[in-house]
Amino acid sequence: MKAQSDVQVTIRVDKSLKENAENLFSRLGLNMSTAFNVFLRKAVSEDAIPFPVSAKSSRFVAGYTENDITNAFQAAVQREVAIKKQKGIPIARYDGETKRAYLEYPDGTREYAKE
């Protein structure tokens, strides 16, 4: 069940990029909505884009493929997950079979979101 404060956001992306992102997020145990929420929460908590973005010194300059950027994003997410596990912080995940979000604790237990 959606919270009353939830709003729908619509964006346009290349079809191939969307499919590749959905495949990546699925491997990470996330859906598209959860992945965007992770990105937005991280950006808000850091008060910045959570990776370098610069016309001058960006790692993502002309010549990088969508795959390069996707792989960099996947690596960044994996680093964040590893840091959280090391610190004993639960990790937000998504169960594709039951289509439910949950928190995974360092001991492997899961706490599913209430519907």
Contacts in CASP RR format, 6 or more apart in sequence:
PFRMAT RR
TARGET T0000
AUTHOR 0000-0000-0000
METHOD contacts of the structure
MODEL  1
MKAQSDVQVTIRVDKSLKENAENLFSRLGLNMSTAFNVFLRKAVSEDAIP
FPVSAKSSRFVAGYTENDITNAFQAAVQREVAIKKQKGIPIARYDGETKR
AYLEYPDGTREYAKE
1 115 0 8 1.000
9 36 0 8 1.000
13 21 0 8 1.000
14 66 0 8 1.000
16 66 0 8 1.000
17 66 0 8 1.000
18 32 0 8 1.000
20 66 0 8 1.000
20 67 0 8 1.000
20 70 0 8 1.000
21 32 0 8 1.000
21 35 0 8 1.000
21 70 0 8 1.000
22 31 0 8 1.000
22 32 0 8 1.000
24 70 0 8 1.000
24 73 0 8 1.000
24 74 0 8 1.000
25 31 0 8 1.000
25 32 0 8 1.000
25 34 0 8 1.000
25 35 0 8 1.000
25 94 0 8 1.000
26 96 0 8 1.000
28 35 0 8 1.000
28 74 0 8 1.000
28 77 0 8 1.000
28 78 0 8 1.000
28 93 0 8 1.000
29 93 0 8 1.000
29 94 0 8 1.000
29 95 0 8 1.000
29 96 0 8 1.000
30 38 0 8 1.000
30 93 0 8 1.000
30 94 0 8 1.000
31 94 0 8 1.000
31 96 0 8 1.000
34 92 0 8 1.000
34 94 0 8 1.000
34 101 0 8 1.000
38 77 0 8 1.000
38 92 0 8 1.000
39 50 0 8 1.000
42 50 0 8 1.000
42 80 0 8 1.000
43 49 0 8 1.000
43 50 0 8 1.000
50 76 0 8 1.000
51 72 0 8 1.000
51 73 0 8 1.000
51 76 0 8 1.000
52 58 0 8 1.000
52 59 0 8 1.000
53 60 0 8 1.000
59 72 0 8 1.000
60 68 0 8 1.000
60 69 0 8 1.000
60 72 0 8 1.000
81 91 0 8 1.000
84 90 0 8 1.000
84 91 0 8 1.000
85 91 0 8 1.000
85 106 0 8 1.000
88 105 0 8 1.000
88 106 0 8 1.000
89 106 0 8 1.000
90 103 0 8 1.000
90 104 0 8 1.000
90 105 0 8 1.000
90 106 0 8 1.000
90 111 0 8 1.000
91 103 0 8 1.000
91 104 0 8 1.000
92 101 0 8 1.000
92 102 0 8 1.000
92 103 0 8 1.000
93 101 0 8 1.000
93 102 0 8 1.000
93 103 0 8 1.000
93 104 0 8 1.000
93 110 0 8 1.000
94 100 0 8 1.000
94 101 0 8 1.000
94 102 0 8 1.000
95 101 0 8 1.000
95 102 0 8 1.000
95 110 0 8 1.000
95 112 0 8 1.000
98 112 0 8 1.000
100 112 0 8 1.000
100 113 0 8 1.000
100 115 0 8 1.000
101 112 0 8 1.000
101 113 0 8 1.000
102 110 0 8 1.000
102 111 0 8 1.000
102 112 0 8 1.000
102 113 0 8 1.000
103 110 0 8 1.000
103 111 0 8 1.000
104 110 0 8 1.000
105 111 0 8 1.000
END
